[in-house]
Amino acid sequence: MAAEKTYPEIRDAVVKLCSQFPGEYWRRLDSDKAYPTEFVQALTEAGYLSVLIPEEYGGSGLPLSAACAVLEEIQRSGGNGGACHAQMYTMGTMLRHGSEEQKNTYLPAIADGSLRLQAFGVTEPSSGTDTSRIRTTAVRDGDDYVVNGQKVWISRTQHSDLMILLVRTTPRDECAKHTDGMSVLLVDMRDALGNGLTIKPIDTLMNHATTELFFDDLRVPAQNLIGEEGRGFRCILDGMNAERILIAAECIGDARWFTEKSAQYARDREVFGRPIGQNQGIQFPIARAHIQTEAAALMVERAADLYDAGKPAGAEANMAKLLASEASWAAADQCIQTHGGYGFATEYDVERKFRETRLYQVAPVSTNLILSFVATQELGMPRSF
């Protein structure tokens, strides 16, 4: 498996760390809908959440492929990297478009764990995946921007100090291109909460700490503008492509966890006097899930390599996310089927991981939108919207 040969020392160390947080830990958090504070703190102290931050700011200065290795092994060990992966993919926006002053101010503190950058504020109730139609506005007033609007499905806001927020600084109908007129602000949520920012938790199928945000005349210092005003969409694309690739890596980890779990159970479980894994009706779907996973892993590796080389990686990032999320879901479905009734018992962790991995065919971008992107951008077919 080519992907497993990358960063073996990092992988082994992450697996060792994750062994301190077994299934019982995640089951308890899932039952209580609690945030894995101890796990995130352990990852931070070990330096895994700062792998993308350059060494001069206190990080490891490693490429995105190293972050992929970290997140894949978290998922493969039975954990849930969704609690902390945003700190990695938001680096795509901060590192490539942040000013030197911003990097010097925030990155060392993010690297040592005294600040958390875990929130990425893009999606809104009325726009969904049509990012160009966001309605949250930021109006310049002296040395501040005044923000008004609403965001939804913004995860980890209650466990983050900073948020990268996409706003409209010029009305859409006044822009030459519909992706113009948007800007990115770095919001200090410690100051914002209760001073124009309200956070409302959303109860969901899985324990994902997601929320709805309301902005009412929130003042954000103009010096917190990331990149150029009106060109924010280009800034967040680097974060979005990184997000797709990293989540694809998580899906590979999930898929391998499910397949290994299925194969082990098929070897051990006996029905009618023999292991159920002796039956081709059990063998073949597990083998197919494994093959599908390894093929998807190659696309994840390809997308990460392009991103790390600074080359266009939009199509590959989207394809990696689609293939990996479908592989993890196929492996998850087969894992339930292999375990039978026991697949629904919480003590096996299958049903928890089953719920968690289903998310990634919807977020951070739906499968249908990826297909539309590939059809129009890669194959030259006319847009349907």
C-alpha positions in Angstrom: 0.0 0.0 0.0 1.9 3.1 -1.2 0.0 5.5 1.0 1.1 3.6 4.1 4.8 4.0 3.3 4.6 7.8 3.6 5.7 9.2 7.0 6.0 5.9 8.8 7.4 7.5 12.0 4.6 10.0 12.2 2.0 7.2 11.6 3.5 5.0 14.2 3.6 7.8 16.8 0.0 8.9 16.1 -1.2 5.3 16.5 0.6 5.1 19.8 -1.0 8.3 21.0 -4.4 7.2 19.9 -4.0 4.0 21.9 -4.4 6.1 25.0 -7.9 7.0 23.7 -9.7 3.7 23.1 -13.3 3.0 22.0 -14.7 3.6 25.5 -13.4 7.1 25.5 -15.1 8.0 22.2 -18.3 6.1 23.2 -18.6 8.2 26.4 -18.1 11.4 24.5 -20.6 10.4 21.9 -23.2 9.6 24.6 -22.6 12.9 26.3 -22.2 14.9 23.1 -19.0 16.2 24.6 -15.9 17.6 22.9 -12.7 15.5 23.1 -10.7 18.1 25.0 -8.1 15.7 26.3 -7.5 14.1 22.9 -7.1 17.5 21.2 -4.7 18.7 23.9 -2.6 15.5 23.5 -2.4 16.1 19.8 -1.4 19.7 20.3 1.3 18.9 22.8 2.7 16.2 20.5 2.9 18.9 17.7 0.5 17.1 15.3 -1.9 20.0 14.9 0.9 22.4 13.9 2.5 20.2 11.3 1.7 22.7 8.5 2.9 25.8 10.4 6.4 26.8 9.3 9.2 26.2 11.7 9.9 29.9 12.1 6.5 30.2 13.7 6.9 27.2 15.9 5.5 24.5 13.8 7.0 21.5 11.9 6.8 23.0 8.4 5.7 19.8 6.8 3.6 19.5 3.7 -0.2 18.7 3.5 0.6 15.0 2.8 2.0 14.8 6.4 -1.2 16.2 7.8 -3.1 13.6 5.7 -1.0 10.9 7.4 -1.9 12.2 10.9 -5.6 12.4 10.2 -5.8 9.0 8.4 -4.2 7.3 11.4 -6.5 9.0 13.8 -9.5 7.6 11.9 -7.9 4.2 11.4 -7.3 4.0 15.1 -11.1 4.4 15.8 -10.9 8.1 16.7 -12.5 11.2 15.2 -10.3 13.8 13.7 -13.3 16.0 13.0 -12.7 17.5 16.4 -9.5 19.2 15.3 -8.9 18.9 11.5 -10.0 22.6 10.9 -6.8 23.8 12.4 -4.9 22.1 9.6 -7.0 23.1 6.6 -7.5 26.7 7.6 -3.7 27.0 7.3 -4.2 27.0 3.6 -5.9 30.4 3.9 -3.7 31.8 6.6 -0.3 30.8 5.3 -0.8 31.7 1.7 -2.7 34.9 2.2 -2.1 36.2 5.7 0.2 39.2 6.3 3.5 38.8 8.1 2.1 40.7 11.0 -0.9 38.3 11.2 1.4 35.3 11.0 3.8 36.6 13.6 0.9 37.5 15.9 -1.1 34.3 15.7 0.8 31.3 14.3 3.2 30.8 17.3 0.3 30.8 19.7 -1.6 28.4 17.5 1.4 26.2 17.2 2.0 25.9 21.0 -1.7 25.4 21.7 -2.4 28.6 23.6 -4.8 29.7 20.8 -7.1 27.4 18.8 -8.0 28.2 15.2 -10.8 25.6 14.7 -13.7 27.5 13.0 -14.2 28.1 9.3 -17.3 30.4 8.8 -18.6 30.0 5.2 -21.9 28.3 4.9 -25.2 30.2 5.4 -28.9 29.0 5.7 -30.0 30.7 2.4 -27.0 30.0 0.2 -25.9 26.5 1.1 -23.1 25.4 -1.3 -23.7 28.5 -3.5 -21.0 30.4 -1.7 -21.3 33.5 -4.0 -24.8 34.2 -2.6 -23.7 34.6 1.1 -25.6 37.5 2.8 -23.4 38.1 5.8 -22.0 41.6 5.2 -19.0 43.5 6.5 -19.1 47.3 6.2 -16.0 49.4 6.8 -16.4 51.9 9.7 -13.2 53.6 10.5 -10.7 51.1 11.8 -13.3 48.3 12.0 -15.5 46.2 9.8 -19.1 45.9 11.2 -20.4 42.4 10.5 -24.1 41.4 10.3 -25.6 38.2 9.2 -25.9 34.5 9.9 -23.9 31.3 9.4 -24.9 27.7 9.9 -23.1 24.3 10.2 -20.0 26.0 11.5 -18.3 23.4 13.7 -16.2 23.8 16.8 -17.0 27.4 17.4 -17.5 26.7 21.1 -14.0 25.2 21.3 -12.1 27.7 19.2 -10.5 31.1 19.9 -10.2 32.2 16.3 -12.4 31.9 13.2 -11.8 32.5 9.6 -15.0 34.2 8.4 -16.1 34.8 4.8 -18.2 38.0 4.3 -19.6 40.2 1.6 -17.9 43.6 1.4 -19.5 44.5 -2.0 -23.0 43.5 -3.0 -23.1 40.6 -5.5 -25.0 42.6 -8.2 -22.3 45.3 -8.1 -19.5 42.8 -9.0 -18.2 41.9 -12.4 -18.0 38.3 -11.3 -20.2 36.6 -8.8 -17.2 35.4 -6.8 -15.9 38.9 -6.5 -16.8 41.2 -3.6 -16.2 38.7 -0.8 -13.5 39.2 1.9 -12.0 37.1 4.7 -11.8 38.3 8.3 -10.0 36.7 11.2 -12.4 36.9 14.1 -11.2 36.7 17.7 -14.1 34.8 19.2 -13.1 35.5 22.8 -13.8 39.2 22.2 -16.8 38.6 19.8 -18.9 36.3 21.9 -21.6 38.4 23.6 -20.4 41.5 21.8 -22.2 41.0 18.5 -21.7 37.2 18.1 -24.3 34.7 19.4 -23.6 30.9 19.1 -26.4 28.3 19.0 -25.5 24.6 19.1 -27.2 22.2 16.6 -28.0 18.7 17.7 -27.0 16.3 14.9 -26.8 12.6 14.0 -23.2 12.5 15.1 -21.2 14.2 17.8 -19.6 17.0 15.6 -19.9 20.1 17.8 -21.6 22.1 15.1 -23.4 25.4 15.5 -25.3 28.3 14.1 -23.9 31.8 14.3 -25.6 35.2 14.5 -23.8 38.4 13.9 -25.4 41.7 15.1 -23.1 44.7 14.5 -20.0 42.7 15.4 -16.9 44.9 15.1 -13.8 43.3 13.7 -10.6 45.3 13.4 -9.7 46.1 9.8 -6.2 44.8 10.4 -7.8 41.3 10.7 -8.6 41.3 7.0 -6.8 38.4 5.4 -5.6 39.1 1.8 -7.3 41.8 -0.3 -10.7 43.2 0.3 -13.1 41.8 -2.4 -10.8 38.9 -3.2 -11.7 36.6 -0.3 -13.1 33.8 -2.4 -9.7 33.1 -3.9 -8.2 33.1 -0.4 -10.7 30.5 1.0 -10.2 28.2 -2.0 -6.8 27.3 -0.7 -8.5 26.3 2.6 -11.3 24.5 0.8 -9.0 22.4 -1.4 -6.9 21.5 1.7 -10.1 20.7 3.5 -11.3 18.3 0.8 -7.9 16.5 0.7 -7.6 16.2 4.5 -11.1 14.9 4.9 -10.5 12.4 2.0 -7.5 11.2 4.0 -9.8 10.8 7.1 -12.2 8.8 4.9 -9.4 6.5 3.9 -8.6 5.9 7.6 -12.3 5.2 8.3 -12.5 2.8 5.4 -9.4 0.9 6.5 -10.8 0.7 10.1 -14.1 -0.7 8.8 -12.5 -3.2 6.5 -10.0 -4.4 9.1 -12.9 -4.7 11.6 -15.0 -6.7 9.0 -12.2 -9.1 8.1 -11.3 -9.8 11.7 -14.9 -10.5 12.6 -15.4 -12.7 9.5 -12.4 -14.7 10.6 -13.5 -15.1 14.2 -17.3 -15.4 14.0 -18.6 -19.0 13.5 -22.0 -19.9 12.2 -23.1 -23.4 11.1 -19.8 -24.7 12.4 -17.4 -22.6 10.4 -16.1 -19.0 10.2 -18.4 -16.8 8.2 -15.4 -15.4 6.3 -15.1 -18.8 4.6 -18.2 -17.9 2.6 -17.6 -16.0 -0.6 -20.8 -14.0 0.0 -19.0 -12.5 3.0 -15.5 -12.5 1.5 -16.2 -10.7 -1.8 -17.9 -7.5 -0.5 -15.1 -7.0 2.1 -12.5 -7.5 -0.6 -14.3 -5.1 -2.9 -14.4 -2.5 -0.2 -10.6 -2.9 0.3 -9.9 -2.5 -3.4 -12.1 0.6 -3.6 -10.3 2.1 -0.6 -6.8 1.5 -2.0 -7.8 3.0 -5.4 -9.2 6.1 -3.6 -6.1 6.4 -1.5 -4.0 6.9 -4.6 -6.2 9.8 -5.7 -5.8 11.4 -2.2 -2.0 11.0 -2.5 -2.1 12.6 -6.0 -4.2 15.5 -4.8 -1.9 16.2 -1.8 1.2 16.0 -4.0 -0.3 18.6 -6.4 -1.3 20.9 -3.5 2.1 20.6 -1.9 3.8 21.5 -5.2 1.7 24.7 -5.4 -0.1 23.4 -8.6 -3.8 23.6 -9.4 -5.4 20.9 -7.4 -9.1 21.7 -7.4 -10.3 18.8 -9.6 -8.1 16.3 -7.8 -9.1 17.5 -4.4 -12.8 17.1 -5.3 -12.3 13.7 -6.9 -10.3 12.5 -3.9 -13.0 13.6 -1.5 -15.7 11.9 -3.6 -13.9 8.6 -4.1 -12.7 8.4 -0.5 -16.1 9.3 1.0 -17.8 6.7 -1.1 -15.1 4.1 -0.2 -15.6 4.7 3.5 -19.3 4.5 3.2 -19.2 1.2 1.2 -16.8 -0.2 3.8 -19.0 1.0 6.6 -22.1 -0.5 5.1 -20.3 -3.8 4.6 -19.0 -3.7 8.2 -22.6 -3.4 9.6 -23.7 -6.3 7.3 -20.8 -8.5 8.3 -21.4 -8.0 12.0 -25.2 -8.5 11.7 -27.0 -7.4 14.9 -23.7 -6.8 16.7 -23.0 -4.0 14.2 -25.7 -2.0 15.9 -24.3 -2.5 19.4 -22.5 0.5 20.7 -19.7 -1.5 22.3 -18.4 -2.5 18.9 -17.9 1.1 17.8 -19.2 0.2 14.3 -22.5 2.2 14.6 -20.7 5.3 15.9 -18.1 5.3 13.1 -20.9 4.4 10.6 -22.8 7.6 11.6 -19.6 9.7 11.5 -18.4 8.7 8.1 -21.8 9.2 6.5 -21.3 13.0 6.9 -18.5 13.2 4.3 -20.7 12.5 1.3 -22.5 15.7 2.3 -19.8 17.9 3.8 -17.7 19.8 3.2 -19.1 19.6 -0.3 -21.9 17.3 -1.6 -21.2 14.5 -4.0 -23.5 16.0 -6.6 -21.7 19.3 -6.6 -18.4 17.5 -7.2 -19.9 15.7 -10.1 -21.2 19.0 -11.5 -17.8 20.6 -11.1 -16.0 17.8 -12.9 -18.6 17.7 -15.6 -18.3 21.4 -16.4 -14.7 22.2 -15.5 -13.0 19.1 -16.6 -15.3 17.8 -19.4 -16.5 21.1 -20.8 -20.2 20.4 -20.5 -22.7 23.3 -20.0 -23.5 24.4 -16.5 -27.0 23.4 -15.1 -27.1 26.4 -12.8 
